[in-house]
Amino acid sequence: MTQFPEVPVVADLCAVCAKPLPARNGRTGRSSVYCSAACRQKAYRERQGDAGPSVHGLIKEIGRQVEELVPQPPSVFYSGVTELSSAVARLRRVARTARDTARETVTLRSVTETSATVASGAETSVSPAPVTKVSASAASASAASAPQLALTETDFAALTESHRREIQVHCYRMSGSYDDAEDLVQETFLRAWRARDAFEGRASARTWLYRIATNACLDFQRRTARRPQRYEPIPGMNHGTGEAPARLTWLQPYPDDELPSAEEQPEAAAVGKETLELVFLAAIQHLPPRQRAVLVLRDVLGLTAAETAEALDLTVASANSALQRARPTLRDHLPDRRGDWTAAAPTDAQRAVLQGYMAAVERLDFTAMADLLSKDVTLTMPPNPFWFTGRDALIDFIRPSLDPASPMFLGHWRSLPARANGQLACGGYVRRPGTNVYRAQVLDVLRFDADDRIVEVMSFEPHLFPAFGLPLKL
């Protein structure tokens, strides 16, 4: 039998200073390749200085990473491949955006030519009454001026890619949905391409894209007309004695590893992480779309009243009035105590509770699970209609599916830790009777009380697993 030479175990090393990387503490998803913010910032400056945001620079960077790959030691090899895959993914997004904008140019030219002979031209806006309507004359001017612009489709794609993460987070705050945020980013970039002749320079690109993204989100809200409701009792089901929580069928979590960092994008100054927690995201969904936009631009992004008014085509007085109406409504839908919905990074005690929670599910141990839950714990499962308030009601609901003696027994479970919206989470996999594969079943996002007990569980559908670095089966 062939024996491979032993390779010493080496800790993951920083790509800049070669020092050991900090422990991941069970986290999954994209690995860091830097030991500190300083090293990440140094790498960022080197990339900007050597290659800039151009596609040629990104290709050059990928080539450098490929040449530096070495299979030994394995930990260094893994870090190098991780960094390379991130760069390749970025190049792929640039190429996709360039492809889509090139198609958009062809479409605009086709519409312009058709409008000359057709009395009623086709409506190219995404909604019947758009906020950012592009008139036929504007479309014609944009298409006619395209050949004279310095920005080609590829240059434009590289420029927008550098702002993709923060624009996606902005769209997520506005919509409350990870899936919709991805679509809205694409819509934002296509709108920006149509209006690229109004772009005044690289320094204003971020503000320009935020304005377009905000208006795209407002058009989206007009089309969907989403309104929070209350969960309704299901006949024959014990929901507990607590008040029915708000029901937001579109609410989804956001993976922590996809958040932009101040080191990666220095001009995207760190925004309070509490504005990405699910409690906050659920609360701002109760605001009318324009009030929500004003509140996010003013209180989250820190824009001035004048900048907010300009972005939304409002007067300063109207923007201030919308903000004054939005703030009390937001407070009404947040817990009374700030500590009940926002906290610092998860503590070691909370991580231990998460591990205990996953272990209890794998052992089908109801007693151990109940010990980790707060007495007034709540469980919701967007977009499904199931909801429960109180520990007893929650255990009564899950018992039939976790009891091997029950005809409703779902199967055996395994779990992997994750992070969502700054909170601890875990992906649950179930192996159904008669099978040997664990398949993605549910993504649980946990919130803790002051005693480090689980006070809320929000369970989401498994199609989100890849966004969190989780496989769809084990």
C-alpha positions in Angstrom: 0.0 0.0 0.0 1.4 3.4 -1.1 2.2 5.7 1.8 2.4 9.4 1.3 5.1 11.4 3.1 3.9 13.1 6.3 3.4 16.8 5.9 3.6 18.9 9.0 0.4 20.6 10.1 0.7 24.3 9.5 -1.8 26.9 10.5 -3.4 29.0 7.8 -1.0 31.9 7.0 -1.7 35.5 6.2 -1.2 36.3 2.5 0.7 39.5 3.3 2.8 38.9 6.4 2.7 35.0 6.5 1.7 35.1 10.2 -0.9 32.5 11.4 -4.5 33.4 10.8 -6.9 33.6 13.7 -9.1 30.6 14.5 -12.4 30.5 12.6 -14.3 29.2 15.6 -16.5 26.8 13.6 -17.5 29.3 10.9 -18.1 28.2 7.4 -18.1 30.1 4.2 -15.4 32.2 2.6 -12.1 32.1 4.5 -10.1 35.2 5.3 -6.6 35.3 3.8 -5.4 38.2 6.0 -4.5 38.2 9.7 -5.6 41.7 10.4 -7.3 44.8 9.0 -3.9 46.4 8.5 -2.8 43.5 6.2 -6.1 43.6 4.3 -5.7 47.3 3.8 -2.1 46.9 2.6 -3.2 44.3 0.1 -6.0 46.5 -1.1 -3.6 49.4 -1.6 -1.2 47.2 -3.5 -3.9 46.0 -5.8 -5.2 49.5 -6.4 -1.7 50.8 -7.0 -0.5 48.0 -9.3 -3.6 47.1 -11.2 -6.4 49.6 -10.4 -10.0 48.7 -11.0 -9.6 47.8 -14.7 -10.3 44.4 -16.1 -6.7 44.2 -17.3 -5.5 44.8 -13.8 -7.8 42.1 -12.4 -6.6 39.6 -15.0 -3.0 40.5 -14.1 -3.8 39.9 -10.4 -5.4 36.5 -11.2 -2.3 35.5 -13.2 -0.1 36.5 -10.2 -2.2 34.4 -7.8 -2.0 31.4 -10.1 1.8 31.6 -10.4 2.1 31.8 -6.6 0.0 28.8 -5.9 1.9 25.9 -4.3 0.3 22.6 -3.2 2.3 22.4 0.0 1.7 23.1 2.8 -2.0 22.3 2.4 -3.2 25.2 4.6 -1.3 27.8 2.5 -2.5 26.1 -0.7 -6.1 26.4 0.5 -5.7 30.1 1.4 -4.3 30.8 -2.1 -7.0 28.9 -3.9 -9.6 30.7 -1.8 -8.2 34.1 -2.8 -7.9 33.0 -6.4 -11.5 31.8 -6.5 -12.7 35.1 -5.1 -10.8 37.0 -7.8 -12.1 34.7 -10.6 -15.7 35.2 -9.2 -15.2 38.9 -9.4 -13.9 38.7 -13.0 -16.9 36.6 -13.9 -19.3 39.2 -12.5 -17.5 41.9 -14.4 -17.9 39.8 -17.6 -21.5 39.1 -17.0 -22.3 42.8 -16.4 -20.4 43.7 -19.5 -22.4 41.2 -21.5 -25.7 42.4 -20.1 -24.8 46.1 -20.8 -23.8 45.2 -24.3 -27.2 43.5 -24.8 -28.8 46.6 -23.3 -27.0 48.8 -25.9 -28.4 46.7 -28.7 -31.9 46.8 -27.2 -31.8 50.6 -26.8 -30.7 51.1 -30.4 -33.4 48.7 -31.5 -36.1 50.7 -29.6 -34.8 54.0 -30.9 -35.0 52.7 -34.5 -38.4 51.2 -34.0 -39.8 54.3 -32.3 -39.2 56.3 -35.6 -41.7 54.1 -37.4 -44.0 52.9 -34.7 -46.5 55.5 -33.3 -46.6 54.0 -29.8 -43.2 52.8 -28.8 -42.7 49.9 -26.3 -42.4 50.9 -22.7 -38.9 50.1 -21.5 -39.3 51.0 -17.9 -39.6 48.3 -15.3 -42.9 49.7 -13.9 -46.0 51.5 -15.2 -45.1 54.7 -13.2 -41.4 54.5 -12.6 -39.4 56.9 -10.5 -36.5 56.8 -12.9 -38.3 56.8 -16.2 -36.0 57.0 -19.3 -37.8 58.9 -22.0 -37.5 58.0 -25.7 -35.4 61.1 -26.3 -33.1 60.2 -23.5 -32.8 56.7 -24.7 -32.0 58.0 -28.2 -29.4 60.4 -26.8 -27.8 57.7 -24.7 -27.6 55.3 -27.6 -26.3 57.9 -30.0 -23.7 59.1 -27.6 -22.4 55.7 -26.6 -19.6 55.4 -29.2 -18.2 58.7 -28.0 -18.0 57.7 -24.3 -14.8 56.8 -22.7 -16.4 54.0 -20.8 -16.8 50.8 -22.7 -19.0 48.0 -21.6 -16.1 46.3 -19.9 -14.7 49.4 -18.3 -18.2 50.2 -17.0 -18.6 46.7 -15.6 -15.2 47.0 -13.8 -16.3 50.3 -12.3 -19.6 49.1 -11.0 -18.1 45.9 -9.7 -16.0 47.8 -7.2 -19.3 49.0 -5.6 -21.3 45.8 -6.0 -21.3 44.7 -2.3 -22.4 47.9 -0.7 -25.0 48.5 -3.4 -26.3 44.9 -2.8 -26.5 45.6 0.9 -28.4 48.8 0.3 -30.9 47.0 -1.9 -31.2 44.3 0.8 -32.0 46.9 3.4 -34.7 48.4 1.2 -36.2 45.1 0.1 -35.6 42.8 3.1 -34.9 39.9 0.6 -31.5 38.5 -0.4 -32.9 37.1 -3.7 -34.5 40.4 -4.6 -31.4 42.4 -3.7 -29.4 40.4 -6.2 -31.9 41.2 -8.9 -32.0 44.8 -7.9 -28.3 45.1 -8.2 -28.5 43.9 -11.8 -31.3 46.3 -12.5 -29.3 49.1 -10.9 -26.3 48.5 -13.2 -28.4 48.2 -16.3 -30.1 51.5 -15.4 -26.7 53.1 -14.8 -25.5 51.9 -18.2 -28.5 53.5 -19.9 -27.8 56.8 -18.1 -24.0 56.6 -18.3 -23.8 59.9 -20.2 -24.8 61.6 -17.0 -21.9 60.1 -15.0 -19.6 63.0 -14.1 -16.5 61.1 -12.9 -15.1 58.3 -10.8 -15.4 60.4 -7.6 -19.2 60.5 -7.8 -19.7 56.9 -8.9 -20.7 55.7 -5.5 -23.3 58.4 -4.9 -24.6 58.1 -8.4 -25.1 54.3 -8.1 -26.8 54.8 -4.7 -29.3 57.1 -6.2 -30.1 54.8 -9.1 -30.3 51.8 -6.7 -32.7 53.6 -4.4 -35.0 54.5 -7.2 -34.9 51.0 -8.6 -35.9 49.8 -5.1 -38.8 52.3 -5.0 -40.0 51.1 -8.4 -39.8 47.5 -7.2 -41.9 48.3 -4.1 -44.5 50.0 -6.3 -44.8 46.9 -8.4 -45.0 44.4 -5.5 -47.0 46.5 -3.0 -45.7 44.4 -0.1 -47.3 45.0 3.2 -46.5 43.3 6.5 -49.4 41.3 8.0 -50.0 39.3 11.2 -49.7 35.5 11.4 -53.1 33.8 11.6 -53.9 30.8 13.7 -53.9 27.4 11.9 -56.8 25.2 13.0 -55.7 22.4 15.3 -52.2 23.8 15.9 -50.9 24.9 19.2 -49.3 28.3 18.6 -48.7 29.2 22.2 -50.2 31.9 24.3 -48.1 34.9 23.0 -49.2 37.5 20.5 -48.9 36.5 16.9 -45.8 38.1 15.4 -45.6 40.2 12.2 -45.5 38.1 9.0 -43.2 39.1 6.3 -43.2 36.4 3.7 -40.4 37.9 1.7 -37.9 38.4 4.6 -34.6 36.5 4.1 -31.2 36.5 5.9 -28.0 38.0 4.5 -24.6 36.1 4.7 -22.0 37.9 6.9 -19.2 36.8 4.5 -20.9 38.9 1.7 -20.8 42.2 3.7 -18.3 44.8 2.5 -15.6 45.7 4.9 -14.1 49.1 5.6 -10.7 47.6 4.7 -11.9 46.3 1.3 -13.8 49.5 0.5 -12.4 52.4 2.6 -14.9 54.9 1.3 -17.8 52.7 2.3 -17.4 53.7 5.9 -18.5 51.1 8.4 -22.3 51.2 9.0 -23.8 50.1 12.3 -24.2 46.4 12.0 -27.5 46.6 14.0 -29.1 48.0 10.8 -28.6 44.6 9.2 -30.0 42.5 12.0 -33.2 40.8 11.1 -35.2 42.6 13.9 -34.3 45.9 12.3 -34.8 44.7 8.8 -38.3 43.4 9.8 -39.1 46.7 11.5 -38.3 49.0 8.5 -40.5 46.9 6.3 -43.4 48.5 8.1 -42.4 51.9 6.6 -43.9 53.2 3.4 -41.3 52.8 0.6 -40.3 56.5 0.4 -40.1 56.9 4.1 -37.9 53.8 4.2 -35.7 55.2 1.6 -35.3 58.5 3.4 -34.5 56.8 6.7 -31.9 54.5 5.2 -30.2 57.3 3.3 -30.2 59.7 6.3 -29.8 57.4 9.4 -28.0 54.5 7.9 -25.8 55.9 5.1 -25.4 59.3 6.7 -26.4 61.5 3.7 -27.4 65.0 4.4 -31.0 66.3 4.0 -30.0 68.0 0.8 -28.3 64.9 -0.7 -31.3 62.7 0.3 -33.7 65.2 -1.3 -31.7 65.3 -4.5 -31.4 61.5 -4.7 -35.2 61.1 -4.4 -36.2 64.3 -6.3 -37.8 65.8 -3.2 -37.6 69.1 -1.6 -35.5 69.3 1.6 -38.6 70.0 3.6 -40.4 66.9 2.2 -37.3 64.7 3.0 -37.2 66.0 6.5 -40.9 65.5 7.0 -40.7 61.9 5.7 -37.8 61.2 8.2 -39.8 62.7 11.1 -42.7 60.4 10.3 -40.5 57.3 9.8 -38.5 57.4 13.0 -41.5 57.0 15.4 -43.0 54.2 13.3 -39.6 52.4 13.3 -39.4 52.7 17.1 -42.9 51.2 17.5 -41.8 48.1 15.7 -38.5 47.6 17.5 -38.1 46.0 21.0 -38.2 48.6 23.8 -34.7 47.9 25.0 -31.9 48.2 22.4 -30.1 45.3 24.0 -33.0 43.1 23.1 -32.3 43.3 19.4 -28.8 44.5 18.8 -25.5 43.3 20.4 -21.8 43.1 19.8 -20.2 40.1 18.2 -21.5 36.7 19.4 -20.0 35.7 22.7 -18.3 32.4 23.5 -21.3 31.5 25.7 -23.6 32.0 22.7 -21.4 29.9 20.5 -21.5 27.2 23.1 -25.3 27.4 23.0 -25.3 27.1 19.2 -23.1 24.0 19.4 -25.5 22.5 22.0 -28.5 23.4 19.9 -27.0 21.6 16.9 -25.9 18.6 19.0 -29.4 18.3 20.6 -31.1 18.2 17.2 -28.6 15.5 15.9 -29.3 13.4 19.0 -33.1 14.1 18.8 -32.8 15.2 22.4 -35.9 17.3 23.3 -34.8 17.8 26.9 -31.4 19.3 26.0 -33.0 21.4 23.3 -35.7 22.8 25.7 -32.9 23.7 28.2 -31.4 26.1 25.6 -34.6 27.9 24.8 -36.0 30.9 26.6 -39.4 30.4 28.1 -40.9 33.0 25.7 -39.0 31.9 22.6 -40.6 32.5 19.2 -40.3 30.6 16.0 -41.3 31.8 12.5 -40.6 30.2 9.2 -40.9 32.8 6.3 -42.5 32.4 3.9 -44.5 29.6 5.5 -47.5 30.3 7.7 -46.2 28.4 10.8 -45.4 30.4 14.0 -45.1 29.5 17.6 -44.6 31.5 20.8 -43.3 29.9 24.0 -41.0 26.9 24.6 -43.8 24.4 25.1 -45.5 25.2 21.8 -42.2 25.1 19.9 -41.3 21.7 21.4 -44.8 20.3 20.7 -44.5 21.4 17.1 -41.1 19.8 16.4 -41.6 16.6 18.5 -43.5 14.6 15.9 -40.9 15.2 13.2 -37.9 14.4 15.5 -39.4 11.3 17.3 -38.4 8.0 15.5 -41.6 6.4 16.9 -43.8 9.0 15.2 -45.4 8.3 11.8 -44.4 11.9 11.0 -40.7 11.3 11.7 -38.7 13.2 9.2 -35.3 11.6 9.6 -31.9 12.0 11.2 -30.2 15.4 11.3 -26.8 17.0 11.0 -25.9 20.7 11.2 -23.2 23.1 10.1 -22.6 26.5 11.8 -23.1 29.8 9.8 -23.4 33.5 10.3 -26.3 35.7 9.1 -27.0 39.4 9.7 -24.3 39.5 12.4 -26.1 36.6 14.2 -25.3 33.0 14.8 -27.0 30.6 12.5 -26.9 26.9 11.4 -27.8 24.9 8.4 -29.8 21.8 9.1 -29.6 18.7 6.9 -31.9 15.7 7.2 -31.4 12.1 6.1 -34.8 10.7 5.4 -35.5 7.0 6.4 -34.2 4.6 3.7 -31.6 7.1 2.3 -27.9 7.7 3.0 -27.6 11.4 2.0 -28.2 14.4 4.3 -30.0 17.1 2.2 -30.4 20.8 3.0 -33.6 21.3 4.9 -33.6 24.6 6.9 -31.4 27.6 7.8 -32.0 28.7 11.4 -30.9 32.2 12.5 -30.8 32.6 16.3 -31.2 35.5 18.6 -30.3 35.4 22.3 -31.6 37.1 25.4 -29.5 38.5 28.2 -29.1 35.1 29.8 -27.7 33.6 26.6 -30.8 31.5 25.9 -32.3 31.3 22.5 -35.2 33.8 22.4 -36.0 33.7 18.7 -35.5 31.2 15.9 -36.2 32.3 12.3 -36.1 29.4 9.9 -35.5 29.9 6.2 -35.7 27.8 3.0 -32.7 25.7 2.0 -32.1 27.3 -1.5 -30.2 30.0 0.4 -27.5 27.6 1.5 -24.9 28.3 -1.3 -25.0 32.0 -0.4 -23.8 31.1 3.1 -21.0 28.8 1.9 -23.1 25.7 2.8 -23.4 22.7 0.6 -26.8 21.5 -0.5 -26.1 17.9 0.7 -23.6 16.0 2.9 
